[in-house]
Structure formats: C-alpha cells, structure tokens
C-alpha cells in the first residue's frame, strides 16, 4: 500500500490514539518549553510538526528505496528464480502491515511513542545495513519488518498529539506530514535505485540505511519541540489551560519533555532484544518451517478459518442489529480491499521485473524532453492547487521548486541527448518514482474534487469510491496486457511509455480509493471492537500484499497471463461492489 492510502490510515490511527493527542499548542519561554511548541492563537504550526515531517520523510526514503531494489536484488544479485523472489517480496510487504499492531500496543502500554520510534528506526537501520550482505538476507528482512512495527504506527499518531481536539490546524498538519511521506518516496527510487543498479546493490541499501540514520538524528535532536507528546505512559506533564479554544497553551519544565538517560538505556535494551527475537524466530523456523510446509493444505485451511471465525465471533458478540450491519460492511469491504491491493502492489514485483527485462529503458532526447514537460505540468498543477493554503507556504513553494528542478534535470538530459545522439538509460527501479510524483501533483486536485462532490448532490459513498478505483486499476492492467503483447512482439522490448502510462493510471485509481481505509473502520466499528476491526483491515492488506507476490506463480501453473487476470480480478469485483452499494449504504446508516 502506497503513500496516499498510507496517510489515510495514519490519520485514522492518530484519531484513535488521541488519548495522548490532546496536548495542544503551547507557548515558549526562556526557561520553559511548551507542551507542543505552538502558541496561544498561533496561526502557524508547532515546530514539532517539522521534526516529525523530516523523520518520516527519511524513513520513507529508506523503506521505498529498499523496496524499489528488493526484487531486482533477489533476482540479479542473489540469483533467486523469479517465483521465489516474488514470494519473498510478497511475504515481506505483507508482514509489514501486521507488526504495527503489536508495536502500537507496546507503545501505548509500556514504551511511549518516542522510545518506540527510536527503537524502530535503529532496528530498521541495522536491517538496511544487513541487506548489504547476501548471507544476512532473511535476518535483514526480519529486522525491517520488526522495526517498522515500532516506527510506523507511532510517529503518525504523534502528529495528532501536537494539537488539541478541535484545533483548526490539524487537517493542514496531516497534509504537511503526508508531503513528507511522498517526498521520501519520490527521491528514494531516484537515489537508492540509481546507486543500487548503476554502482552496487550494497550502495543502494547503504544509502537507505543512511537515510534512516538521518531521520533518527533529526527526531532525537528535535524532540524538544514535541512538548510532552509521545512520552512514556504516566509521564504526561501537568497542563495549565489558558487562552481561548481551540488552542491550548501550557508551560512545563524543559527537562520534563525530554527522554532521559534511563529512557535511552531502555531503547538500547529493547533494540537488542528485538534483534535477538528476530534471530530466534528465524532459528526456530528452521525446525517449525519444514513441519508447516509438510502439513496438508486442508489443515492449514482449517486453522485459517478457525482464526477468522474467532475474530468474527468477537466482532459480532454483543452487537445490536445496527452494529452488526456496520461490522458486516467492514468485512465485505475488507474482501474487496484484497482485490485492489493485490493488483496495485504488482508495482514493486512483476512490474519492476517487467521494467528490468521487457522494457526499452534507453530514452532519446525527445523522450526526455517530453518527460520534462510532464514534470513541469505536475509542478504547475501542484502550485496552482496549494497557493491558497492557509499555512505551510514555504514548504509548498520548496516542493514546487524541487519538482521544477527535476524537470530541468530531465530537460538538460534531453538537450544533451539531442546534441550528441546518445540516449539516457533509466534504471528499472526509478519507474516507482512515478507514483509519488503523481500523488503530490494531483492529490490536492482530487481532494478538492471529492470535497465539491461530497458537499453537493453527487456525494460519493465509500463503496462507490472503492469501485471507481478498482475499475481504473483494471483499465491500467488492460493497457499493460496489450502493451506486453504488442511491445514485446518478435522479441522486441516494450516502450517505456506503456509502463509509465500504467503507473499514472494506477495512481489515479489510488487517489480515488484513498479516502477509505482505516478512516472508514473508525466510523463504522463499535468502540469496544474498533482495534480488532482495524486489525482485520490491516490483515486484509497483508493478505493482498502476499497474494501480490505469489499470484504470478499460481497463474503460471494454469497458464493464465497475470495482467489479463488482473483486469478481470479488478473490474469484475468492482462491478459486484457497485451492485452491492445500495445495500451497503443502508447498512452503514449514514456513517461513511
């Protein structure tokens, strides 16, 4: 699951975690520090927001840089066969969605969010470094999965913790934070991907580790701007509420809002314990794995059904008729969620291999000039969509300038190509930069579009948005299916335009679907089972990611082309979902 949808999930998690998140903005003095770094009646954002923005941007740089290279590393460096490499990719990206459940729980009950973020970041940096050694592959992936569990759910909830309930700056804060996600996701395939493919895979993973380290450093040095947000349970500072709502000002001791030496000892202990636990699980799997692999399929199926049945029992237990209907909507949409992300997550798997093996990636001067024009158009649309934003203008202008520089770089390469007749070789991993580029360029436009539609007579329900996204996804795979057939005829390679168009179309589909997710779950799930319902939604995303990695292998056995299958598996369920929408809207009782 990529950036726009990830932000929607994080916003929902932040709202769920607002027992901590009502600290609000505060004032700052010479010998005191505010609880959040803002000020009474302050129109701007607390400085702590930009601490979290930078840390998240570097973490996403690290994650997406590694993700862009993983399948290429497995097939080209370690020489795994395609089927095995994609299975590892699917298992990794699937488990990344499950560990945050445990990491969030540990932060809530024991660690506090700041220590959890530090633990997760350190473990992930170690994992990125371990990827530089082929013999440590599975240990490295295990460390990245475990570290993500500590980091991901906790840094996003701290954004909500900078503002009290009802603070009008809060939505704008998440927009800024979301740009940090996409900033890291945009540059990581360009930098890590280029180093990994053009220099050495170790250099690519090393740059990802460096990015994670820089994010940790920024977070640790900037914690003084976070107020008391994210401190361990029971250590919240006493607040004095002054001024008029929605802003909250509070003066607290500067020492009270910083982690102490004991906290850093805890970070070291938990980091070492996490690394040891990952190693222990891998060691135990040497004995458990063969037994599990030898178990009959129906036994595995029965265990899975029993587990799902237990979850359903807990969800429905004690529910009245309306709650039961809302829970049923969540379950149904979880099933459709699998179909969307099973297709979308081909981006880091089969589509990356398609770019590496079947795409003509030597782009001539005219092609690079067209790419430059496209990037300039994205920069223009981004600026046009954000110029009226009430806050963050310095950031919006900086991002516009950054995209303009990307366009100038492409324009320069295009001019050089025309002058010399030489083509520019685009690394396969860099195609994954198209998604965050389009998201940043079009997300404000789509946000305004949905706002206008939802405030008028064309209000679009959650199931309808989901179905639209799935249809657009299927259309993208239809183009890729024919592009593969036409472009690779007679042993030739497909034009890069085919794959580029598919990434753009899929991103538009994601932008249609992005308003749903955990935000929908928080609206429909009864409070007593909201965490369990969130876990079910994340589980559906994990299943989708695993299927994304194993689907090609399963289809090859029955000689079904994967992209043709994904056309049907995207559009077919979307039509069914549209047919079910009137019933689902009735069962949602106007809540989503």
C-alpha positions as semicolon CSV with decimal commas, in nm:
position;residue;x (nm);y (nm);z (nm)
1;X;0,000;0,000;0,000
2;X;0,147;0,333;-0,104
3;X;0,160;0,687;0,011
4;X;-0,184;0,847;-0,015
5;X;-0,360;0,546;0,131
6;X;-0,095;0,514;0,399
7;X;-0,166;0,870;0,507
8;X;-0,540;0,798;0,536
9;X;-0,460;0,501;0,757
10;X;-0,223;0,708;0,971
11;X;-0,478;0,986;1,021
12;X;-0,729;0,731;1,141
13;X;-0,476;0,576;1,377
14;X;-0,390;0,921;1,509
15;X;-0,753;0,990;1,587
16;X;-0,779;0,657;1,768
17;X;-0,474;0,745;1,976
18;X;-0,596;1,084;2,086
19;X;-0,600;0,992;2,449
20;X;-0,246;1,118;2,422
21;X;-0,317;1,353;2,138
22;X;-0,492;1,638;2,311
23;X;-0,187;1,815;2,434
24;X;-0,229;2,111;2,201
25;X;-0,011;2,402;2,120
26;X;0,185;2,585;2,380
27;X;0,396;2,887;2,444
28;X;0,766;2,904;2,476
29;X;0,984;3,091;2,719
30;X;1,346;3,116;2,820
31;X;1,345;2,860;3,098
32;X;1,032;2,672;2,999
33;X;0,915;2,482;2,698
34;X;0,567;2,447;2,563
35;X;0,389;2,118;2,565
36;X;0,366;2,125;2,189
37;X;0,574;2,410;2,068
38;X;0,293;2,630;1,943
39;X;0,149;2,946;2,089
40;X;-0,179;3,092;2,205
41;X;-0,378;3,186;1,899
42;X;-0,085;3,094;1,682
43;X;-0,178;3,055;1,315
44;X;0,128;2,858;1,214
45;X;0,216;2,503;1,309
46;X;0,428;2,389;1,605
47;X;0,794;2,328;1,521
48;X;0,744;1,971;1,633
49;X;0,543;1,906;1,318
50;X;0,851;1,967;1,104
51;X;1,057;1,740;1,328
52;X;0,808;1,461;1,255
53;X;0,788;1,563;0,889
54;X;1,164;1,523;0,843
55;X;1,188;1,198;1,036
56;X;0,902;1,044;0,836
57;X;1,044;1,167;0,504
58;X;1,377;0,998;0,575
59;X;1,211;0,678;0,698
60;X;1,000;0,657;0,381
61;X;1,314;0,728;0,179
62;X;1,470;0,428;0,348
63;X;1,166;0,200;0,305
64;X;1,084;0,279;-0,056
65;X;1,450;0,282;-0,157
66;X;1,487;-0,073;-0,029
67;X;1,150;-0,176;-0,178
68;X;1,249;-0,045;-0,521
69;X;1,558;-0,266;-0,520
70;X;1,441;-0,578;-0,338
71;X;1,310;-0,791;-0,626
72;X;1,597;-0,682;-0,853
73;X;1,845;-0,768;-0,577
74;X;1,692;-1,112;-0,527
75;X;1,689;-1,199;-0,897
76;X;2,007;-1,030;-1,023
77;X;2,245;-1,044;-0,726
78;X;2,136;-1,347;-0,522
79;X;2,020;-1,525;-0,839
80;X;1,690;-1,649;-0,699
81;X;1,435;-1,761;-0,953
82;X;1,151;-1,522;-1,030
83;X;0,889;-1,722;-0,839
84;X;1,091;-1,740;-0,519
85;X;1,190;-1,373;-0,536
86;X;0,831;-1,258;-0,575
87;X;0,717;-1,482;-0,291
88;X;0,976;-1,328;-0,058
89;X;0,866;-0,981;-0,171
90;X;0,501;-1,064;-0,102
91;X;0,574;-1,214;0,239
92;X;0,785;-0,913;0,338
93;X;0,534;-0,648;0,228
94;X;0,251;-0,848;0,387
95;X;0,413;-0,878;0,729
96;X;0,495;-0,506;0,725
97;X;0,119;-0,449;0,771
98;X;0,085;-0,679;1,072
99;X;0,370;-0,581;1,306
100;X;0,236;-0,224;1,365
101;X;-0,049;-0,379;1,564
102;X;0,198;-0,509;1,822
103;X;0,422;-0,202;1,803
104;X;0,131;0,032;1,870
105;X;0,017;-0,179;2,165
106;X;0,364;-0,181;2,323
107;X;0,394;0,195;2,280
108;X;0,053;0,254;2,441
109;X;0,111;0,027;2,739
110;X;0,484;0,029;2,810
111;X;0,721;0,235;2,598
112;X;0,556;0,554;2,486
113;X;0,571;0,659;2,124
114;X;0,905;0,839;2,128
115;X;1,101;0,539;2,252
116;X;0,911;0,314;2,010
117;X;1,010;0,537;1,716
118;X;1,376;0,534;1,821
119;X;1,375;0,156;1,867
120;X;1,207;0,100;1,532
121;X;1,437;0,337;1,347
122;X;1,754;0,183;1,489
123;X;1,635;-0,172;1,414
124;X;1,546;-0,073;1,056
125;X;1,881;0,097;1,002
126;X;2,054;-0,223;1,119
127;X;1,832;-0,420;0,881
128;X;1,925;-0,199;0,585
129;X;2,294;-0,247;0,664
130;X;2,244;-0,622;0,697
131;X;2,098;-0,630;0,344
132;X;2,444;-0,539;0,216
133;X;2,548;-0,897;0,297
134;X;2,379;-1,173;0,097
135;X;2,413;-1,422;0,383
136;X;2,206;-1,199;0,613
137;X;1,910;-1,158;0,377
138;X;1,638;-1,310;0,596
139;X;1,773;-1,158;0,916
140;X;1,773;-0,819;0,744
141;X;1,415;-0,855;0,624
142;X;1,306;-0,970;0,970
143;X;1,469;-0,664;1,129
144;X;1,299;-0,433;0,879
145;X;0,960;-0,592;0,949
146;X;1,005;-0,570;1,327
147;X;1,144;-0,216;1,316
148;X;0,856;-0,098;1,101
149;X;0,617;-0,229;1,365
150;X;0,765;0,005;1,625
151;X;0,813;0,307;1,398
152;X;0,518;0,332;1,162
153;X;0,211;0,345;1,390
154;X;0,370;0,575;1,645
155;X;0,525;0,865;1,455
156;X;0,200;0,939;1,274
157;X;-0,007;0,940;1,593
158;X;0,233;1,196;1,740
159;X;0,122;1,439;1,470
160;X;-0,227;1,432;1,619
161;X;-0,072;1,470;1,963
162;X;0,059;1,817;1,875
163;X;-0,296;1,957;1,860
164;X;-0,590;1,953;2,094
165;X;-0,928;1,826;1,980
166;X;-1,094;2,084;1,754
167;X;-0,776;2,267;1,660
168;X;-0,839;2,400;1,310
169;X;-0,475;2,349;1,209
170;X;-0,490;1,974;1,249
171;X;-0,601;1,872;0,898
172;X;-0,339;2,102;0,750
173;X;-0,078;1,937;0,969
174;X;-0,157;1,595;0,826
175;X;-0,136;1,739;0,475
176;X;0,215;1,864;0,551
177;X;0,308;1,531;0,709
178;X;0,173;1,350;0,403
179;X;0,405;1,554;0,183
180;X;0,694;1,422;0,391
181;X;0,587;1,066;0,309
182;X;0,581;1,139;-0,062
183;X;0,900;1,343;-0,056
184;X;1,088;1,039;0,075
185;X;0,906;0,803;-0,161
186;X;0,986;1,023;-0,462
187;X;1,359;1,058;-0,410
188;X;1,431;0,706;-0,285
189;X;1,395;0,522;-0,619
190;X;1,593;0,800;-0,788
191;X;1,884;0,792;-0,541
192;X;1,880;0,442;-0,390
193;X;1,767;0,286;-0,718
194;X;2,038;0,457;-0,923
195;X;2,311;0,364;-0,674
196;X;2,184;0,007;-0,647
197;X;2,161;-0,056;-1,022
198;X;2,444;0,162;-1,152
199;X;2,703;0,121;-0,873
200;X;2,624;-0,177;-0,648
201;X;2,323;-0,307;-0,458
202;X;2,520;-0,259;-0,137
203;X;2,548;0,112;-0,219
204;X;2,172;0,137;-0,268
205;X;2,094;-0,033;0,063
206;X;2,367;0,167;0,232
207;X;2,206;0,492;0,115
208;X;1,873;0,368;0,255
209;X;2,044;0,297;0,589
210;X;2,197;0,647;0,582
211;X;1,854;0,798;0,522
212;X;1,710;0,612;0,820
213;X;2,002;0,729;1,035
214;X;1,946;1,091;0,933
215;X;1,579;1,056;1,020
216;X;1,668;0,921;1,363
217;X;1,912;1,204;1,424
218;X;1,655;1,466;1,331
219;X;1,395;1,305;1,555
220;X;1,629;1,275;1,854
221;X;1,758;1,632;1,824
222;X;1,413;1,776;1,760
223;X;1,226;1,608;2,044
224;X;1,249;1,931;2,244
225;X;0,988;2,068;2,002
226;X;0,739;1,786;2,067
227;X;0,620;1,904;2,407
228;X;0,504;1,608;2,612
229;X;0,368;1,423;2,308
230;X;0,488;1,062;2,291
231;X;0,632;1,039;2,641
232;X;0,606;0,704;2,822
233;X;0,270;0,627;2,985
234;X;0,219;0,804;3,315
235;X;0,474;1,076;3,245
236;X;0,244;1,332;3,085
237;X;0,314;1,681;3,217
238;X;0,061;1,876;3,415
239;X;-0,110;2,123;3,184
240;X;-0,241;2,468;3,254
241;X;-0,510;2,563;3,003
242;X;-0,513;2,931;2,910
243;X;-0,641;3,132;2,620
244;X;-0,942;3,069;2,403
245;X;-1,025;2,738;2,230
246;X;-0,926;2,568;2,009
247;X;-0,568;2,649;2,112
248;X;-0,420;2,517;2,433
249;X;-0,117;2,676;2,595
250;X;0,079;2,509;2,871
251;X;0,407;2,591;3,039
252;X;0,615;2,298;3,159
253;X;0,973;2,233;3,260
254;X;1,209;2,179;2,966
255;X;1,356;1,872;3,134
256;X;1,011;1,718;3,174
257;X;0,958;1,685;2,799
258;X;1,287;1,516;2,707
259;X;1,378;1,150;2,724
260;X;1,629;1,084;2,999
261;X;1,928;0,854;3,036
262;X;1,706;0,574;3,168
263;X;1,489;0,604;2,858
264;X;1,789;0,568;2,629
265;X;1,901;0,262;2,823
266;X;1,554;0,119;2,761
267;X;1,594;0,195;2,389
268;X;1,924;0,004;2,380
269;X;1,777;-0,292;2,571
270;X;1,464;-0,312;2,355
271;X;1,667;-0,274;2,036
272;X;1,899;-0,556;2,135
273;X;1,604;-0,767;2,248
274;X;1,421;-0,710;1,919
275;X;1,727;-0,810;1,716
276;X;1,768;-1,121;1,931
277;X;1,398;-1,205;1,896
278;X;1,415;-1,181;1,516
279;X;1,719;-1,408;1,512
280;X;1,543;-1,651;1,748
281;X;1,231;-1,667;1,530
282;X;1,440;-1,737;1,222
283;X;1,633;-2,006;1,408
284;X;1,312;-2,170;1,533
285;X;1,167;-2,160;1,181
286;X;1,441;-2,398;1,072
287;X;1,254;-2,661;1,274
288;X;0,894;-2,537;1,254
289;X;0,906;-2,439;0,887
290;X;0,952;-2,789;0,742
291;X;0,668;-2,924;0,957
292;X;0,438;-2,642;0,848
293;X;0,535;-2,692;0,485
294;X;0,460;-3,064;0,508
295;X;0,117;-3,009;0,665
296;X;-0,175;-3,090;0,432
297;X;-0,343;-2,794;0,269
298;X;-0,680;-2,863;0,428
299;X;-0,519;-2,849;0,776
300;X;-0,377;-2,505;0,703
301;X;-0,714;-2,401;0,564
302;X;-0,899;-2,520;0,873
303;X;-0,660;-2,333;1,102
304;X;-0,708;-2,017;0,898
305;X;-1,086;-2,049;0,901
306;X;-1,082;-2,112;1,276
307;X;-0,878;-1,797;1,335
308;X;-1,104;-1,586;1,113
309;X;-1,411;-1,737;1,277
310;X;-1,278;-1,642;1,620
311;X;-1,228;-1,282;1,503
312;X;-1,579;-1,266;1,357
313;X;-1,723;-1,407;1,680
314;X;-1,552;-1,134;1,885
315;X;-1,664;-0,863;1,641
316;X;-2,033;-0,961;1,647
317;X;-2,059;-1,061;2,012
318;X;-2,284;-0,821;2,199
319;X;-2,375;-0,621;1,888
320;X;-2,720;-0,486;1,823
321;X;-2,877;-0,502;1,475
322;X;-2,729;-0,171;1,353
323;X;-2,380;-0,251;1,482
324;X;-2,394;-0,596;1,323
325;X;-2,478;-0,442;0,986
326;X;-2,192;-0,192;1,013
327;X;-1,949;-0,469;1,106
328;X;-2,070;-0,671;0,810
329;X;-1,992;-0,375;0,582
330;X;-1,637;-0,366;0,718
331;X;-1,593;-0,738;0,650
332;X;-1,730;-0,708;0,296
333;X;-1,508;-0,410;0,213
334;X;-1,207;-0,596;0,357
335;X;-1,266;-0,864;0,092
336;X;-1,278;-0,606;-0,189
337;X;-0,972;-0,433;-0,041
338;X;-0,774;-0,751;-0,112
339;X;-0,860;-0,738;-0,483
340;X;-0,742;-0,378;-0,521
341;X;-0,408;-0,403;-0,341
342;X;-0,332;-0,747;-0,483
343;X;-0,316;-0,571;-0,818
344;X;-0,170;-0,239;-0,712
345;X;0,124;-0,394;-0,529
346;X;0,249;-0,551;-0,851
347;X;0,436;-0,220;-0,876
348;X;0,726;-0,345;-0,665
349;X;0,711;-0,701;-0,801
350;X;0,617;-0,810;-1,152
351;X;0,603;-0,454;-1,286
352;X;0,958;-0,388;-1,166
353;X;1,073;-0,706;-1,336
354;X;0,880;-0,602;-1,648
355;X;1,072;-0,273;-1,641
356;X;1,404;-0,453;-1,599
357;X;1,355;-0,733;-1,851
358;X;1,094;-0,632;-2,108
359;X;1,104;-0,251;-2,126
360;X;1,323;-0,038;-2,351
361;X;1,470;0,199;-2,094
362;X;1,708;0,390;-2,320
363;X;1,523;0,718;-2,371
364;X;1,622;0,953;-2,652
365;X;1,641;1,332;-2,638
366;X;1,280;1,389;-2,749
367;X;1,157;1,138;-2,493
368;X;1,343;1,311;-2,210
369;X;1,204;1,649;-2,318
370;X;0,852;1,504;-2,305
371;X;0,925;1,370;-1,955
372;X;1,048;1,716;-1,856
373;X;0,728;1,874;-1,989
374;X;0,522;1,625;-1,788
375;X;0,713;1,704;-1,468
376;X;0,674;2,079;-1,527
377;X;0,299;2,024;-1,571
378;X;0,291;1,836;-1,240
379;X;0,478;2,120;-1,069
380;X;0,236;2,376;-1,213
381;X;-0,072;2,183;-1,102
382;X;0,074;2,133;-0,755
383;X;0,143;2,504;-0,715
384;X;-0,198;2,601;-0,853
385;X;-0,367;2,365;-0,606
386;X;-0,172;2,476;-0,297
387;X;-0,130;2,853;-0,343
388;X;-0,444;2,922;-0,139
389;X;-0,340;2,700;0,155
390;X;-0,352;2,895;0,481
391;X;-0,026;2,757;0,615
392;X;0,291;2,583;0,503
393;X;0,351;2,813;0,206
394;X;0,729;2,795;0,244
395;X;0,706;2,415;0,221
396;X;0,469;2,423;-0,079
397;X;0,699;2,664;-0,265
398;X;1,002;2,449;-0,183
399;X;0,831;2,135;-0,314
400;X;0,724;2,319;-0,630
401;X;1,084;2,430;-0,683
402;X;1,207;2,076;-0,620
403;X;0,980;1,934;-0,888
404;X;1,082;2,214;-1,123
405;X;1,447;2,113;-1,067
406;X;1,356;1,755;-1,159
407;X;1,203;1,889;-1,477
408;X;1,513;2,096;-1,552
409;X;1,733;1,790;-1,500
410;X;1,522;1,590;-1,746
411;X;1,526;1,884;-1,987
412;X;1,904;1,903;-1,964
413;X;1,942;1,532;-2,035
414;X;1,703;1,569;-2,326
415;X;1,906;1,855;-2,471
416;X;2,227;1,660;-2,427
417;X;2,069;1,361;-2,599
418;X;1,961;1,571;-2,896
419;X;2,304;1,730;-2,925
420;X;2,505;1,407;-2,901
421;X;2,257;1,147;-3,025
422;X;2,302;0,949;-2,701
423;X;2,011;0,802;-2,510
424;X;1,956;0,822;-2,134
425;X;1,928;0,487;-1,958
426;X;1,658;0,486;-1,690
427;X;1,712;0,230;-1,411
428;X;1,417;-0,007;-1,369
429;X;1,368;0,096;-1,005
430;X;1,310;0,460;-1,100
431;X;0,972;0,381;-1,253
432;X;0,847;0,353;-0,893
433;X;0,907;0,728;-0,852
434;X;0,614;0,798;-1,085
435;X;0,358;0,710;-0,817
436;X;0,465;0,966;-0,552
437;X;0,524;1,230;-0,822
438;X;0,166;1,194;-0,948
439;X;0,026;1,176;-0,596
440;X;0,193;1,502;-0,495
441;X;0,085;1,669;-0,820
442;X;-0,277;1,552;-0,818
443;X;-0,369;1,485;-0,453
444;X;-0,475;1,848;-0,385
445;X;-0,685;1,843;-0,702
446;X;-0,857;1,517;-0,608
447;X;-0,909;1,637;-0,251
448;X;-1,088;1,947;-0,382
449;X;-1,285;1,733;-0,629
450;X;-1,414;1,495;-0,360
451;X;-1,496;1,788;-0,131
452;X;-1,709;1,951;-0,401
453;X;-1,881;1,625;-0,494
454;X;-1,945;1,525;-0,134
455;X;-2,091;1,865;-0,046
456;X;-2,333;1,859;-0,341
457;X;-2,591;1,630;-0,489
458;X;-2,323;1,400;-0,634
459;X;-2,194;1,282;-0,296
460;X;-1,995;0,963;-0,348
461;X;-2,012;0,686;-0,091
462;X;-1,716;0,486;0,033
463;X;-1,806;0,168;-0,164
464;X;-1,854;0,373;-0,483
465;X;-1,514;0,539;-0,449
466;X;-1,359;0,200;-0,392
467;X;-1,529;0,057;-0,701
468;X;-1,415;0,351;-0,916
469;X;-1,057;0,298;-0,801
470;X;-1,076;-0,073;-0,884
471;X;-1,214;-0,006;-1,234
472;X;-0,934;0,241;-1,306
473;X;-0,683;-0,013;-1,174
474;X;-0,824;-0,274;-1,412
475;X;-0,801;-0,031;-1,703
476;X;-0,432;0,016;-1,624
477;X;-0,373;-0,358;-1,637
478;X;-0,563;-0,374;-1,966
479;X;-0,310;-0,130;-2,112
480;X;-0,021;-0,329;-1,965
481;X;-0,164;-0,655;-2,101
482;X;-0,179;-0,520;-2,456
483;X;0,146;-0,330;-2,411
484;X;0,324;-0,652;-2,323
485;X;0,169;-0,831;-2,622
486;X;0,233;-0,555;-2,876
487;X;0,554;-0,410;-2,743
488;X;0,737;-0,740;-2,700
489;X;0,627;-0,894;-3,031
490;X;0,909;-1,051;-3,233
491;X;1,143;-1,046;-2,933
492;X;1,149;-0,667;-2,904
493;X;1,116;-0,469;-2,581
494;X;0,812;-0,262;-2,494
495;X;0,829;0,116;-2,500
496;X;0,872;0,277;-2,158
497;X;0,557;0,476;-2,236
498;X;0,341;0,167;-2,175
499;X;0,467;0,117;-1,822
500;X;0,473;0,489;-1,746
501;X;0,109;0,521;-1,850
502;X;0,011;0,227;-1,628
503;X;0,181;0,380;-1,322
504;X;-0,005;0,708;-1,384
505;X;-0,343;0,535;-1,427
506;X;-0,293;0,319;-1,119
507;X;-0,204;0,624;-0,912
508;X;-0,527;0,794;-1,022
509;X;-0,710;0,479;-0,910
510;X;-0,535;0,501;-0,574
511;X;-0,638;0,864;-0,537
512;X;-0,999;0,762;-0,594
513;X;-0,978;0,492;-0,330
514;X;-0,764;0,680;-0,079
515;X;-1,047;0,841;0,125
516;X;-1,135;0,500;0,265
517;X;-0,938;0,257;0,478
518;X;-0,895;0,281;0,849
519;X;-1,089;0,608;0,848
520;X;-1,392;0,408;0,733
521;X;-1,328;0,147;1,002
522;X;-1,317;0,412;1,277
523;X;-1,656;0,542;1,165
524;X;-1,833;0,207;1,141
525;X;-1,678;-0,013;1,411
526;X;-1,835;-0,006;1,760
527;X;-1,582;0,144;2,006
528;X;-1,548;-0,180;2,202
529;X;-1,409;-0,364;1,895
530;X;-1,250;-0,077;1,700
531;X;-0,896;-0,208;1,746
532;X;-0,998;-0,558;1,638
533;X;-1,173;-0,415;1,331
534;X;-0,860;-0,218;1,244
535;X;-0,659;-0,535;1,279
536;X;-0,894;-0,708;1,035
537;X;-0,849;-0,426;0,780
538;X;-0,470;-0,440;0,814
539;X;-0,487;-0,819;0,784
540;X;-0,671;-0,783;0,452
541;X;-0,390;-0,556;0,330
542;X;-0,134;-0,812;0,444
543;X;-0,316;-1,089;0,254
544;X;-0,330;-0,866;-0,055
545;X;0,044;-0,798;-0,042
546;X;0,126;-1,166;-0,002
547;X;-0,100;-1,256;-0,294
548;X;0,065;-0,984;-0,500
549;X;0,392;-1,173;-0,464
550;X;0,259;-1,526;-0,519
551;X;-0,010;-1,462;-0,780
552;X;0,212;-1,498;-1,086
553;X;0,339;-1,837;-0,968
554;X;-0,014;-1,966;-0,912
555;X;-0,136;-1,840;-1,250
556;X;0,164;-1,979;-1,437
557;X;0,067;-2,330;-1,329
558;X;-0,270;-2,295;-1,505
559;X;-0,125;-2,091;-1,794
560;X;-0,322;-1,773;-1,726
561;X;-0,145;-1,442;-1,807
562;X;-0,117;-1,236;-1,491
563;X;-0,206;-0,897;-1,636
564;X;-0,509;-1,036;-1,817
565;X;-0,621;-1,200;-1,492
566;X;-0,576;-0,872;-1,302
567;X;-0,803;-0,692;-1,550
568;X;-1,081;-0,935;-1,459
569;X;-0,999;-0,950;-1,086
570;X;-1,012;-0,569;-1,063
571;X;-1,311;-0,477;-1,283
572;X;-1,524;-0,785;-1,203
573;X;-1,532;-0,731;-0,824
574;X;-1,579;-0,356;-0,884
575;X;-1,900;-0,423;-1,078
576;X;-2,019;-0,652;-0,799
577;X;-1,935;-0,383;-0,541
578;X;-2,136;-0,123;-0,736
579;X;-2,430;-0,363;-0,739
580;X;-2,399;-0,407;-0,360
581;X;-2,355;-0,036;-0,289
582;X;-2,724;0,049;-0,222
583;X;-2,742;-0,231;0,036
584;X;-2,407;-0,133;0,192
585;X;-2,513;0,232;0,217
586;X;-2,825;0,122;0,401
587;X;-2,621;-0,089;0,642
588;X;-2,375;0,195;0,706
589;X;-2,659;0,413;0,840
590;X;-2,504;0,732;0,700
591;X;-2,174;0,693;0,886
592;X;-1,935;0,651;0,589
